[in-house]
Amino acid sequence: MSKDNRPRRRWALIGAAAALLLTGAGADVAGAAPAAAPAPTSSDVVAAAATPGCGKAPTLRSGTHTIQSGGKTRSFILSVPDNYDNTRQHRLVFGFHWLGGTMDQVAGGGSDGDVYAHYGLRRLANNTAIFVAPQGLNNGWGNSGGEDVTFVDNMIKRIEDDLCVDTTQRFALGFSYGGAMSISLACSRPTVFRAIAAIASPGEISGCAGGTAPVAYMGIHGLSDNIGGGRAQRDRWVRNNGCTVQNPPEPARGSNTHISTTYSGCRTGYPVVWAAFDGGHQQGPVDGCAGCESGARSWVKNEVWRFFTGEQPPTPTTFRLRGEAAGRCLDVNGANSANGTPMIIWDCNSGANQQFSQNGKALQVLGKCLDAPANAAAGARVRIWDCQGGTNQQWNLNTNGTISNAQNGLCLDITGAGTTNGTAVILWNCHTGANQRWARA
């Protein structure tokens, strides 16, 4: 495998998204309950999930700890919620560093600082989880003779003897070698870990003892980073989890975007999510930015947290854009979602081809983005295109009612100040006339 100790910015990991059945009490789990067991009642879960640390005054505190494991002194950094309550069962999340990385980089968030602590998940958890950043031998996860898996077993026992943990809500994730270690735990401890997320994992270099039982799995991988290996690992969990085999969509090279796909047909409680992105060996890719890495700005942490918790992504607020002069709405011609379909005005209606959502400065409709051709001049037709984050797909909704393109400064204009159905919408020099003023409807 390629080493991960190249002189570049380090984050700590993460990965991609979906609405899953990982919500805890009352759900089928990839944790302590046998795979074939029926979903327990909420009272059963409380009894089964409680650890010896529940109800005890804790002795463990946030910070660095050492334990003996396999005759060696091993270290980990523990992050306990500020408002820790020994009567409440907490999620337990392990974050494994990359080759050449350290537990301090994971726990501290690297150059991004606290916003990316524990791969950005600590802030998102909002004091609902206990986080662990273990230190690998020789800054890696060789797992010789299973010693790193045993180290995890020992950490779990030490933590759960002292702190109140929900045993159906244990998770692991990591970047590169850390992803491989997370996979090793999914293989060898399928009844211990509910779900894992493997970011840019080089495969099973930390071993895969077992590897046939289901575990909820999220794979995050760049197109330019041995994507075939990432797909092969994904397919192992597609088989294990009984999902319907498919070829999920992946972004085009040069698009600087990602596509997350939740597989269908998986056993309840054992989802598989595949998040492919246009990039290389990265842990914090940023949509719309070629080769950029930033844990603070990356989509990965949010999608991983939603995967672990089963939280639904926020539902975008949709709206129509009605031209002031015409009284008609911005409309994708013929409701055609193909790239290059031009924009027109049409009687306002509830059709999806008039329902826009705003994502930053992007205006999205029919799963595409409102797009101005690159280097467009006044008179160019406005269209839809695959979202790629470029400034030609970014729009300023100005206080005077105009909508101007961030790349060229031209405004959305109803050509010739027309008012009839089908009139083309173009780019034109901004003049704030009524045929350039738009209102949400």
C-alpha positions in Angstrom: 0.0 0.0 0.0 1.1 3.6 -0.4 2.3 5.3 2.8 0.1 8.0 4.3 2.9 10.0 5.9 3.5 12.2 2.9 4.1 15.9 3.8 0.6 17.2 3.3 -2.3 18.3 5.5 -3.7 15.6 7.7 -7.2 15.2 9.0 -8.3 12.0 10.4 -10.9 10.4 8.3 -14.5 10.0 7.4 -16.9 9.4 4.9 -20.7 9.5 3.1 -24.4 9.3 3.9 -27.9 8.0 4.0 -31.1 7.4 6.0 -30.5 4.1 7.7 -32.1 1.8 10.2 -29.4 2.4 12.9 -31.5 4.3 15.4 -30.9 2.2 18.5 -33.5 1.0 20.8 -36.1 -1.2 19.2 -34.2 -1.7 15.9 -32.4 -4.7 14.6 -28.7 -4.2 15.3 -25.4 -5.2 13.9 -24.1 -5.2 17.5 -24.7 -7.4 20.5 -27.9 -9.2 19.4 -27.6 -12.3 17.2 -28.1 -11.6 13.6 -31.3 -13.7 13.4 -32.8 -12.5 16.7 -36.1 -10.5 16.4 -36.0 -6.8 17.2 -36.2 -6.5 21.0 -38.6 -4.3 22.8 -37.3 -1.0 24.2 -37.3 -2.5 27.8 -35.3 -5.5 26.6 -32.7 -3.2 25.0 -32.3 -1.2 28.2 -31.6 -4.4 30.1 -29.3 -5.9 27.4 -27.4 -2.8 26.6 -26.4 -1.6 30.1 -22.7 -1.9 30.9 -21.1 -2.4 34.4 -20.3 1.3 34.3 -23.9 2.4 34.3 -24.9 3.9 37.6 -21.2 4.1 38.8 -19.3 7.2 39.7 -16.7 7.2 36.8 -13.0 7.1 37.3 -12.1 7.5 33.7 -11.8 11.1 32.4 -11.1 12.6 29.0 -7.5 12.4 28.1 -4.7 9.9 27.4 -4.9 6.5 29.1 -2.7 3.4 29.0 -3.5 -0.3 29.4 -1.7 -3.6 29.1 -2.7 -5.7 26.1 -0.9 -8.8 24.9 2.1 -8.0 27.1 2.5 -4.5 25.7 1.7 -1.1 27.0 -0.9 0.5 24.7 -2.4 4.0 24.6 -5.6 5.7 23.7 -7.2 9.1 24.0 -10.7 9.1 25.5 -13.2 11.9 25.0 -16.1 11.8 27.5 -19.1 14.1 27.1 -18.9 17.3 29.1 -22.3 16.5 30.6 -21.7 12.8 31.1 -24.6 11.1 32.9 -23.9 7.7 34.4 -27.5 6.7 34.0 -27.7 7.2 30.3 -26.2 4.7 27.8 -23.9 6.4 25.3 -22.7 5.5 21.9 -19.1 4.4 21.7 -17.1 5.4 18.6 -13.6 4.3 17.8 -11.6 6.4 15.3 -8.4 4.8 13.9 -5.5 6.9 12.4 -3.8 6.3 9.1 -0.3 5.0 8.5 2.1 7.4 10.1 -0.7 9.2 11.9 -1.3 9.4 15.7 -4.1 9.3 18.2 -3.4 12.9 18.9 -4.2 13.9 15.3 -7.5 12.0 15.4 -8.5 13.4 18.8 -7.4 16.9 18.1 -8.6 17.3 14.6 -5.2 17.9 12.9 -4.8 21.3 11.3 -8.6 21.9 11.4 -8.6 21.8 15.2 -11.6 21.1 17.4 -14.2 21.3 14.5 -12.6 18.1 13.1 -11.9 16.3 16.5 -12.5 12.6 16.2 -13.0 13.0 12.4 -15.5 15.8 13.0 -18.0 13.5 14.7 -17.5 14.8 18.3 -19.2 18.1 17.6 -21.9 16.4 15.6 -22.6 14.1 18.5 -23.3 17.0 20.8 -22.4 15.1 24.0 -24.3 11.9 23.1 -21.2 9.7 22.5 -18.0 8.6 24.0 -15.0 8.7 21.5 -11.8 6.7 21.5 -8.7 7.4 19.5 -6.3 4.5 19.8 -2.6 4.5 19.0 -1.3 1.9 16.6 2.0 0.2 17.0 4.6 1.8 14.8 1.8 4.3 13.8 0.0 1.6 11.9 -2.5 -1.3 12.3 -0.5 -4.4 11.3 -2.6 -6.5 13.7 0.0 -9.2 13.9 -1.5 -12.3 15.4 -4.7 -10.3 16.0 -3.0 -8.1 18.6 -4.8 -4.9 17.5 -8.2 -6.6 17.7 -7.3 -7.8 21.2 -6.3 -4.2 22.1 -9.8 -3.1 21.0 -11.3 -5.8 23.2 -9.3 -4.7 26.1 -10.2 -1.0 25.6 -13.9 -1.9 25.4 -13.7 -3.8 28.7 -11.8 -1.0 30.4 -14.2 1.7 29.2 -17.5 -0.2 29.7 -16.5 -1.4 33.2 -16.3 2.3 34.2 -18.7 4.2 31.9 -22.3 3.8 30.8 -22.3 2.5 27.2 -25.0 1.3 24.9 -23.6 -2.1 23.7 -25.9 -2.0 20.6 -24.3 1.3 19.5 -20.6 0.7 19.0 -19.0 2.1 15.9 -15.6 2.2 14.2 -14.2 4.3 11.3 -10.8 5.3 9.9 -8.9 6.7 7.0 -6.6 4.5 4.9 -4.9 2.0 7.3 -7.5 3.1 9.9 -10.2 2.1 7.5 -8.5 -1.3 7.1 -8.5 -1.7 10.9 -12.2 -0.9 11.0 -12.8 -3.5 8.3 -10.8 -6.0 10.4 -13.2 -5.4 13.3 -16.2 -5.8 11.2 -14.9 -9.2 10.0 -13.8 -10.5 13.4 -16.2 -8.7 15.8 -19.6 -8.6 13.9 -21.6 -9.0 17.1 -19.7 -6.2 18.8 -19.8 -3.4 16.3 -23.0 -2.1 14.9 -21.5 -0.3 11.9 -18.2 0.8 10.4 -17.1 3.5 7.9 -14.0 2.8 5.8 -12.5 5.9 4.2 -10.1 5.2 1.3 -9.3 1.8 2.8 -6.5 -0.1 1.0 -8.3 -3.3 1.7 -7.8 -6.1 4.2 -4.2 -5.3 5.2 -5.2 -5.5 8.9 -6.7 -8.9 8.3 -10.3 -10.2 8.0 -10.8 -13.1 10.4 -14.3 -14.4 9.6 -15.7 -11.8 7.3 -19.0 -13.6 6.5 -21.4 -12.2 9.0 -23.4 -9.0 8.3 -22.3 -5.6 9.6 -23.7 -2.2 8.5 -21.0 -0.8 6.1 -20.2 2.5 4.6 -17.4 2.7 2.0 -16.0 6.1 0.9 -13.5 6.1 -1.9 -11.9 8.3 -4.6 -12.1 7.5 -8.3 -8.4 7.9 -8.6 -7.5 5.8 -5.6 -7.6 2.1 -6.5 -11.4 2.4 -6.9 -11.5 -1.3 -7.9 -10.3 -2.3 -4.5 -12.8 -0.1 -2.8 -15.7 -1.6 -4.9 -14.5 -5.1 -4.1 -14.6 -4.4 -0.4 -18.0 -2.9 -0.7 -19.3 -5.9 -2.5 -18.2 -8.2 0.4 -20.7 -6.4 2.6 -23.3 -6.3 -0.1 -23.2 -10.1 -0.1 -23.0 -10.4 3.7 -25.9 -8.1 4.3 -28.1 -9.6 1.6 -28.4 -6.4 -0.4 -29.5 -6.3 -4.0 -26.5 -6.3 -6.3 -26.3 -3.2 -8.4 -23.8 -0.9 -10.1 -24.3 2.3 -8.2 -23.7 5.6 -10.0 -20.4 7.4 -9.5 -19.5 11.0 -10.4 -17.7 11.9 -13.6 -14.0 12.6 -13.5 -13.4 16.3 -13.3 -16.8 16.9 -11.7 -15.3 17.5 -8.3 -18.4 16.0 -6.7 -19.5 12.9 -4.8 -22.5 10.5 -5.1 -23.7 8.5 -2.2 -25.9 5.4 -2.8 -27.8 3.4 -0.3 -28.3 -0.2 -1.5 -31.7 -1.7 -1.6 -32.8 -5.1 -0.3 -30.4 -5.3 2.6 -31.4 -7.1 5.8 -33.1 -4.8 8.3 -30.4 -3.1 10.4 -27.6 -4.0 8.0 -27.5 -1.2 5.3 -24.6 -0.7 2.8 -23.8 2.8 1.6 -21.3 3.5 -1.2 -19.9 7.1 -1.4 -17.7 7.6 -4.5 -16.0 11.0 -5.1 -14.0 12.6 -7.8 -10.6 12.6 -6.1 -7.7 10.6 -4.9 -6.4 9.2 -1.5 -8.2 11.7 0.6 -10.1 11.8 3.9 -11.7 15.2 3.7 -12.7 15.9 0.0 -14.6 19.0 -0.7 -17.3 19.2 -3.4 -16.6 21.8 -6.1 -12.9 22.0 -5.2 -10.4 19.9 -7.2 -8.0 17.9 -4.9 -9.0 20.0 -1.8 -8.9 18.4 1.6 -10.6 20.0 4.6 -12.2 18.2 7.5 -14.1 21.4 8.4 -15.6 21.8 4.9 -15.9 18.2 3.8 -19.3 16.5 3.3 -17.8 13.2 4.7 -18.3 13.8 8.5 -22.0 14.7 8.1 -22.8 11.7 6.0 -20.9 9.3 8.3 -22.7 10.6 11.3 -26.1 10.3 9.6 -25.1 6.7 8.7 -24.1 5.8 12.2 -27.2 7.4 13.8 -29.9 6.9 11.2 -30.6 10.6 11.1 -32.4 11.8 8.0 -30.6 14.4 5.9 -32.3 17.8 6.2 -35.1 18.2 3.8 -34.4 21.1 1.4 -37.0 23.8 1.3 -38.2 24.1 -2.2 -39.6 27.2 -4.0 -40.5 28.5 -7.4 -39.0 31.6 -9.0 -41.7 33.8 -10.5 -40.8 36.5 -13.0 -42.2 39.9 -11.9 -43.1 41.2 -15.4 -44.5 38.0 -16.8 -46.1 36.5 -13.7 -44.8 33.1 -14.9 -42.3 30.8 -13.3 -38.8 29.7 -14.2 -39.3 26.3 -15.7 -37.1 23.4 -17.1 -38.4 23.0 -20.6 -40.5 19.9 -21.0 -39.5 18.7 -17.5 -36.5 17.1 -19.2 -33.7 16.3 -16.8 -31.0 15.8 -19.5 -27.9 18.0 -19.3 -28.3 21.1 -21.4 -32.1 21.4 -21.2 -32.8 25.1 -21.5 -34.8 27.2 -19.1 -38.1 29.0 -20.1 -41.0 30.7 -18.3 -44.3 28.9 -17.9 -47.5 29.2 -15.9 -46.6 28.5 -12.3 -47.5 25.0 -11.2 -46.5 22.3 -8.7 -44.4 20.4 -11.2 -40.9 19.2 -10.1 -39.4 21.1 -13.0 -40.3 24.4 -11.2 -39.3 23.4 -7.7 -35.9 24.8 -6.8 -33.8 24.3 -3.7 -30.8 26.3 -2.6 -27.5 24.6 -1.6 -25.1 27.3 -0.8 -25.1 29.4 -4.0 -26.3 26.6 -6.2 -29.9 26.5 -7.4 -31.0 22.8 -7.9 -33.9 21.4 -9.8 -34.7 17.9 -11.0 -31.4 16.7 -9.4 -29.4 19.1 -11.5 -28.0 22.6 -11.1 -29.0 25.8 -12.8 -26.0 26.4 -15.1 -24.5 29.2 -17.2 -22.2 27.9 -20.0 -18.6 28.5 -19.3 -17.4 31.9 -20.6 -20.9 32.7 -21.5 -21.7 36.1 -22.9 -24.9 38.2 -22.8 -27.6 36.3 -24.7 -26.5 32.8 -23.7 -29.3 30.4 -22.8 -29.5 29.3 -19.2 -29.8 25.6 -18.7 -29.5 22.7 -16.2 -26.4 20.5 -15.8 -24.9 18.0 -13.4 -23.8 19.8 -10.3 -20.1 20.3 -10.2 -19.6 23.3 -7.8 -18.1 25.7 -10.4 -18.8 29.4 -10.2 -20.9 29.1 -13.4 -23.4 27.2 -11.2 -23.4 29.7 -8.4 -26.0 32.5 -8.2 -26.4 35.6 -6.1 -30.0 36.2 -5.1 -29.8 40.0 -4.8 -31.9 42.2 -2.6 -33.2 44.1 -5.7 -34.8 40.9 -7.0 -32.2 40.1 -9.7 -30.3 36.8 -9.8 -26.8 37.2 -11.0 -24.2 34.6 -12.0 -21.1 34.4 -9.8 -18.8 33.7 -12.7 -19.8 36.4 -15.2 -22.0 38.8 -13.3 -24.8 38.6 -15.8 -28.4 38.4 -14.7 -31.3 35.9 -15.4 -33.3 37.7 -18.0 -36.6 36.8 -19.8 -35.6 37.5 -23.4 -37.2 40.5 -25.1 -39.2 41.1 -21.9 -41.6 38.4 -23.2 -44.5 37.3 -21.1 -45.8 34.2 -23.0 -45.4 30.6 -22.1 -42.1 29.2 -23.5 -40.2 32.4 -23.6 -36.5 31.7 -23.2 -34.5 32.7 -20.1 -31.1 34.0 -20.9 -28.1 35.8 -19.4 -28.0 39.6 -19.9 -26.3 42.6 -18.6 -28.0 43.5 -15.3 -30.4 46.5 -15.5 -33.0 45.6 -12.8 -35.9 45.8 -15.2 -39.0 43.9 -14.4 -38.0 41.1 -16.7 -34.9 40.5 -14.5 -36.7 40.6 -11.2 -37.7 37.3 -9.6 -39.6 36.4 -6.4 -40.0 33.2 -4.5 -43.4 31.8 -5.0 
